[in-house]
Amino acid sequence: MKIVGMKISGALIGLLLVAPASAGTNPNAKGSGAVVDSTMVWNGITRYYEVYLPPHLPANPPMVFMLHGTSHEVPPANPSTDMWGWQSVSNKHGFILVKPASTYNPQSGQWNWDAYTMDAAFQSPPDDSGFLRNLIVTLTGRYNVNPNQVYVAGFSSGAQMAHRVGVEISDLVAAIAIGSGTIAGQESALPITLPGAALGPVSVQERGGTLDRTMPPCNNGITKYSGRKFHLATVDQSFNYWTRQNACTVFQNRDPLCENGLPNPKSTGNDATGCASNTEVQYIWEANVGHIWTAQQNAARWLFFASHPKQPRPPKGAPSAALSSVKTPGSGDANGRVGSEQ
């Protein structure tokens, strides 16, 4: 295996020695860290992922997953090789960056994640949630990762999948960062069906552009995956879901994020605290921004992650925060009105 860059710490060399047999080198990598390209077979499908190891790592490093948006690479090229602006942040703060690829649909030429509830966009649902859980467990052991500092970010289709990770893998993941993607999409008619209870408390920072037309944030609008049309949850539905699951009690404001099917011009976002296990739920409007990943905000995303490690589990038999009935601002319809969300 070739190491990219010259200044590699002894601890990093030790980590590289345990790389899997399927690992290879990304010749396009830049910077002073090391890149490990690998595959694993999950649910009968060869899955690609790339690990970036910064030059200096602590003994028990944090780990950040970045889930890509819809992509059109032709296999064996795949979306796992993009850095999404995280490399310099990883170098500065000393966390492992993992970039898994979703699965390829040869009929549409798209790589997409199987988020809630997107099965119709796949020839056969790939069990992305199971793949990501297995990858987290595998890499946590391989690189001696701090199990309380595993984080997942995602953009667009990957943002929707990051929501699903927060619901189904929150026993392993401390926080998620969402960029331009709401919690669910469905082919069937409205109202939107939201996921059941999350597995555990998880911090959430969600960002969305006020000019996003690809993943409409406010009107249960439609997006397409592999030619199939899906109605999207609104950002109010996403925010309110997470504040309920985390039993948040303190809100920065009571304004809905959306008004009349559009971003609320009076709102810059909201911040919910007083939540279970010291979690926090944020929504941040990115003014005059369309459907893009704002890489310049990665340092802020990392600071949010670093401020929200997973807390020790409550004593056995303690009540679950996920069953809380705390009231939240707005509600489930496109305008945040109470009563339409099931």
N, C-alpha and C positions, 0 to 999 in steps of 0.2 A: 504494500500500500504506500502511496506517495503522500507525504505530509505537505500541505500547502502553507508556505511561509517558513521562517527560520526560527523565530522566538517561540519555542514550544517548551512549556514547563515539564518537569519530571512527572508531575501528577497527570498531565495530559497524555504524555507518552504511555503511561501505564494504562490509561483508559483506551487508547488506540489499540493496545495489544489484545484487548478482548473483543474487538470488532468481529462481526459474524463473517462466515466464509463467503457470503454473497456480497460483501461490501466491496466498493470500488471508489475511484477518485473522480470528482467532478473537475475536469480540466479548466472550466471557466470560473472557478472560485477565485475570489480576490481577498486581500487582507492577510493578516498574520495568524489566522486560526486554521483549523483542519476541517475538511469536509469528507463525510463518509456516506456514500450512496449504497443503499441496501434494498433488498426485497424480502418479503415473506409471503407465504401462501396462506390465505385466510378464506374460508368458505369456498374452497376450490378455485380461488382467483389469485393470481400473482399480484401482490400489492407493492408499490414503490414508496420509499421514504428516504429522505436525506437528513442527516444529522450534522449540524454545524457546532464544532467545539472551539470556543474562544481560546486564546493562548494561555490564559491564566484562570484556573477554576479552583474554587474552594473544595475542601474534602467531600462535602455533601452539597453539590450544586443544585440550584433551582433548575427547572426545565419548563420551557415555553413551547407549545405547539402552535403552528400557524396553519390554518386550514384555508386553502386557496379558493378563489371564486371560479365561476365557469370558465373552462379552458378548452382550447382546440388543438393541442399538440397531437401529432400523429405518432402512435407507439412505434418503437420503444421510447421515443421522447415522451416526457410526462411532466406534469406541473410541479413536481417536488423540488425542482432545482432553483426556483425563484426565491430570493431573499426577502422580498416585501419590505425592505428598508430596516430590517431587524439586526443586521450584522454589526453595525457600529454600537448599537445598544447592548447587544450581547457581549461585545468586546469590553465595553466600559463597566458593565455590571456583573459579568461573570456567570451567565446562565447558559445552559445548553439550549439550542434552538433546533426544533424538529419540524420538518415540513413533509407531512405525508401527502400522497396523491389519492384522489378519489378513484372512481372506476370509469372506464371509457365505454361509451355507447357507440359502436361502429355505425349504427344506422344514422345517428345525428352528427357524429364526429365530436361530441361533447364529453368532457369530464365534469361530472356533477356529484355532489354529495346527496346521500339518501336521507334528507332531513324530514321532519314532520310535515305533511304526510305525502311524500313524493314518490311512492313506489311505482306509480304509473309511468314515470319517466325512465324506467329501467326495464331491460329485457328480463332480468331476474334480480330482485332486490339483493344487494351485496352484503348486508349486515355491516354497515360502516361503524355502527356503535360497538359491535363486538370486536371489530378490527382495531379501533382506537383504544378500547379498554385493554386488549391484549398488548398493543404496542406500548402503552403507558407502563404496564406492569413489567414488560420485557426490558425497556430502556431504564426504568427506575432501578432495576437490579443490576443491569450491565454497567451503568455509569455511577452507581452509588448515589443516586439523586435523593435529595431531602424529600420525603414523601408528603410533607406539609406544604411544599412549594412547587406544585405541579399546576400549570396554568394553560389555558387554551384560548387563542384568538382566532377570528375568522372573518372573511369578507364575502358578502353576497351569498352564494350557495354555501360557502364555508361558514358564514355567520349563522345561517340557519342551522347548520350542523353543530356549531358551537352551542347554540341553544339546546339542542338535543343532548349534547355532552353534559351540559349543566343539569339537565333533568335526570339522565340515566347513569352518569358516571361521577356524580358529585360526591360519592364516597372516596374518590381518588383525586378529584380536581378541586382546588381551592377557589379559583375565580376564573371567569370567562370575560373576554373583551369582544364586543360585537361591532362590526362595521357594515352598515347598510344591509341588514337582513333581519326580518322579524321572526317570531318564534314558530310559525306554522304557515303552511300553504295547503290548499285542497282543491281538487277538481269539482267537488260537489258544491251545491248551492250554499249560500250563507244561511245561518250564522257560522262563523269559524268554530271548529272544534279544537279546543286547546288540550295540551297534554294533561295527564293525571299528575299526581303529586310527585315532586322531585325527590330523589333518593335521600338528599340531605341538604343542609344550608350551603349556599355557594354565592360568592360575591359576583356582581354583574356590572360591567361598565359598557353601555351601549351608545354608539354614535351613529348619527344619520344626517345626510345632507338634505337641506331644505329644497333643493332643486332635483332630487333623485326622481327620475321618471322610469328607471329600469325596475326598481323594486319600490313601488309607490308606498310611502310610509303611513298614509293617513286614511285611505278611502276603501280599504279592502280591495285594492286594485289587483290587476292581473299581471303575472309574469309568465314566461314560457321556459320550460326545460325540455329539450329534445322534442320540440314540437307540441308538447302538451301544455294546456293552459291551467294555471293554478291561481285561485284567489288567495291573497295574502292577509295574514293578521295585521292589525295596525300596531304602531309603536305604543299606543296606549294599552292595547291588549297585552303586549309583551311586558311593558313596565309593570303593569298591575299584576300580571301573573307572578313575576318574580318578587314583588314586594309582599304579596300574600304568602308565597312559599317560604320566604325568609322571615315572616312575621314582623315586618318593619313597623315601627310605631311613630317615627318622627319624619316629617316631610318638609323639604325646603319650601315648597309652596303647594297650593291646591289647584293649580291651573292644569287643565288637560293639555297634553302635548299637541293635540290636533283640534282643529275647529273648522266646521263646515267642510270636512274632507280634505283639508290642507293643513300644513304645519301652522300651528297657532302663532301668529305674528307677535303676540305678547309673551311668548315662552322662549327661553333659551335652554330649557331642559328642567330636570328635577333631580333631587338627591334624597334618597331614603336611608335613614340610619336608625339606630335603636333596634337593630335586627338580630335574629338568632345567631349565636356563635360569633358575634362581632362582624357579621357580614354587612355589606352595603350594596345598594342598588342605585346606579346612576343612569340617567339619560342625558345626552349632550347633543343639542342641535348644532350642526356645522353649517353656519349661514352661507348661502350662495354657493354651496358645494353640491355637485351632482353625484353620480354613482361611481365613486372612486374610493380607494383605500388611502387615507391620509397618513402616509408614512411619517410625516413630520410630527405626528402625535404619538409615535411609538414610545418615546421616552416617558410621556405622561401615562401611557398604558402600562409600561413597566412599573412606574411608581405606584400605580393603583394595585397591580399585582403584588408588589413587594410589601405593601401595607396591609394585605389581606391573606396571610398564610392560613392554612387550615388549622382550626382550633381543636384541642383535645375533645374526643367524643364525650357526650354527657354520660353520667352514670346509667347503668342498665336499668330500664324501667322508667326513666325520665320522660315526660311528655314530649312529643314530636312537634317542632315548630312548624312543620309543613302543613299541619292541620289547623293552623290559626285562621280565625275569621276576621282579622284586622281589616278595617275599612281603608280603602285606598282612593286617591284622587281620580276622578274620571271613572270610566269603566270600559265595557267591552266593545261598544260600537265604534264606528269610524270617528266620531266626535267626542268620545270619552263619556257619553251619557250612561247613567246607571241603569242596569236592568236587562241589557240585551245579551250579555255574555253567559254562556252555559258552562 
